[in-house]
Amino acid sequence: MKMQTAFQSSVYEQTVINIIRKLPPERIIQLIDFARFLEFQIVQKSNDDWLDKEKTEKEEGIRASEEKWDELFVKPEAKHVMRKMAHEALEDYRAGRTTDIAITKDGRLAPA
């Protein structure tokens, strides 16, 4: 099967070469541009597939993390721990040990 595919490719290549030999230079440039356009579509689809996979994996990781947090919040001691953290945060705020934050144009958090 691989031999047939290699043979087929060489036939296609020869066909394209024969067409190119008959074309004026400006049409050859157009043919090359079109070939690059087709190539870009294949590369773009490959990149899109990779990004989709990456996004799915990231979403699965976020879901798993959320499930862990949900499990922690259900535990009886969670209420106590959360209250303690809230009191510590309020104490830091009142003592001036906090920093205002802002969202940058690219969506990141930064000191205000």
N, C-alpha and C positions, 0 to 999 in steps of 0.2 A: 504493500500500500504506500509506503514512504517513497519508494522508487517512482510510482505513478505520480505522486504529488510533486516530486522534484522535477519530473519530466514535464508535468503540466505547467509548473512555474516557469520553466525555461521557455515553453511555447508562448506563454503570456508575455514574458519579457521580450522575446523576439518580435512578437506582434507589436508591442509598444515601440520598440526600436524602429521597426519598419514604418510605422505611422509617423514617428518623429522625423525620419529622414525625408518624408514628403512634405513636411510643414514648413512654412516660412518662420523666421526667428521669433516674430511677435506671437505667433500661435504656439510655438514651443514653450515660451514663457507662460502662457495661459495654461497649457497642459501641466506644466510643473506646479504652478499655483494650485490647480485643481487637485493634483496628486497630494500636495501638502495639506490641502483642506481635508481630503479623505483620511489621510494619515492622522491629522489632528483629531478628527472625530473618534478614531479608534483609541488614541491615547487618552482623550478626554473621557470616553466611556470607561476605560480602565481606571482612571483616576476617580471618577464618580463612584464606581463600584467599591474602590478602596475606601473612599470617604464614607459611603453608606455603611460599610462594614465597621469602620472606626466609630461612627456615630452610634450604631447599634450596640457595640461593645461598651461604649461610654454610658449609654442609657441603661444598659443592664447593670453596670457597676453602680450607677446612681441609685437604681431601684434596690439593689442589694444593700447599699449603705442606708437607704431610708428604712428598709425592713429591720436592720440592726438597731437603728435609733428607735423605731416603733417598739421593738422588743424591750429596749432599755427603759423607755418611758412607762411601760406597763408595770414594771416592777415597783413594789411598794416603796422602796428606798429612793426611787427616782424623784418623787415630789420633794423630799427632804434635800436631796442634792441640788435640785434646781433652785429651790428657795435660797439655799446657802450661796450658790453662784450669783443669784440676783442681788442678794444683800452685799456680797463682795464687790460686785460691779457698781452698785449704787454708792458704796463707801469710796471706791476709787474715784468715781465721778465727783462726789462732794469734796474730796480731798485734792482735786485738780490733777489727778494722775491719769487722766484720759486725754485722748487726742481726737479732735473732730475729724471726720473723714468725708471725702467727697467722691463722686463718681466722675471719672475722666471721660473725655469724648469717646474713647475706645471701650468704655464700659468697665474699666478697672477701678478698684478702690485705691485712694491715695489720701495722705494727710491733707486736710483742708488748709 
